[in-house]
């Protein structure tokens, strides 16, 4: 079995220039937790998840040095304003772009499953020989397909 037997080809993507707000609209309206980031030629340039967005939007703690000289409470309105300002940030500023792992559609299924497991990824991008993003291999789809193709046979 190969990755192509389990991958999803109808995948939502974003461009590096899309804003966090546009990303959130895609995640919320499609009930998904992350998407690949591709350039105009569909080359994979990064990945972004709801966790990346949450870490970016959450207020940063002051730390010990900051607390010693300044103690303040962020009012709810100030927090909302801070989040609204961050919604215009381009995805490229917060996406994961280093150590980007991907597989080819011809990759052995077991190797891809080990990569997902070893790195605790939920999704693994699939890139063809020309370097173009063509799909995603997700843990949930692997489990679904194993049930459908192997257990139900």
N, C-alpha and C positions, 0 to 999 in steps of 0.2 A: 504494500500500500504506500502511496505517495501523498505528499501534502495536497496536491491537486484534487485528490479524492475527498478531502475534508474541508478545504478552504471555502470561504465565502467570497464571492466576487462582486456582489452588490453592496458596496461599502461607502459610507459617508466619509468625505475627506474635507479638509480645510486647507487654505493657502496660508503661507506665512504672514501675509498682510491682513488676513481676517482679524477682526477684533475679538476680545474675550467675550463681549456681548453676543456677537454673531455665533461664536462657538457655543456659548451657553444655550442659545436658541436651538441649535442643531442637537445638542445633547438632550435637552429637555423635550423637544417635540418628537424625538425618535426614541426616547427612553434608553439611551446608550451611555456608557461611561467613559468613552474616549474615542479618538479618531486619529488616523494618520495625517501628517502634514505633508503636502506634495507641492512641487513647483508647477509652473505652467506646462511643463513637458511630462508631468506625472511621475517625476523622480521623487522618491521618498527623501524628505529632508528632516523629518522629525516625527515624534509622537506626542500627543497631548491627552491628558486624562482629566476627569473631574477632580482627582486628587491634586494634580498640578494647579488647577484653578483655585481650589480651596486653600492650598498653601499660599498662593499668591494674594488672594483676597483677605485672608485672615490678618488682623493687626499684629505687628511684630512686637514681642515683649521688649521691654526697655533693657533688661539685663541688670546686673548688680550695680554697675557704675551709674547707669541712668536712674535707678531707683534711689541711690544715695543722695543725689542732688535734686531730684524732681519726682514728685508723686502727683499723679493726676488721674482722673477718671474720664474715659472717653464717653461723652454723652451719646445716646442712641442716634441722634440726628447727625452728629459728627461722624459716627461710624458709617451711616448710610451714605453721607457725602463722600467719604473716603473710598468706599466700595464703588460708587457711581463713577468717580474719577478713574478708577482702575479698569473699568469696563471698556474704555477706549484703547487700551493697550493692545498692540499687535500680538498675535499668537506667537510669532517668532521670538519674542522677548521672554517667554516663559515655557516654551516647549522643551521636551527632552531631545537633545540632538547629539549628545556624546554617547559613546558605547551603544549605538543603535544596532540592535540585532534584528536580522531578518532571515528568511529562508527562501529557497527557490521552489517553484511548483513541483520540480522533479525530486526534491529532497525526500529521503525516506521518512515515513510517518513517525517511526519510533524515535529518530533523532530529533525531530521537531517537538515531539511530546516531551522528550527529556529537557530540551531548552526551555520550554514553558515551565516545566516543573522546577528545574534547577534555579531559574532566575525569578521565580514567583510572578511571572507575567500572566496577565489575563488574555492578552492578544499578542500575536506575532505577525508582523507584516510579511507579505509574500511579494517578492520582487523577481521579475523575469530576467532573462539573460541580457536584455538591452538596458537593464537598470530601472525599468519602470515599475511602479507599484501596480499590482494587479489583484490583490485580495488580502484577506486576513485569515489567520488560523487562530481560533479562540478556544479556550478550555471548554466552554459550554457546548460549542459545536462539535468538538471531539467526542465529548460524553454522549451527546445526542446521536451522533453518527455511529458510535460504537454500539449503542443500544439498538439503533435501527438496522444497521448492516450486519452486525455480528451476533448479538444476543437473540434478535428476533428471527434469525435465519433457521 
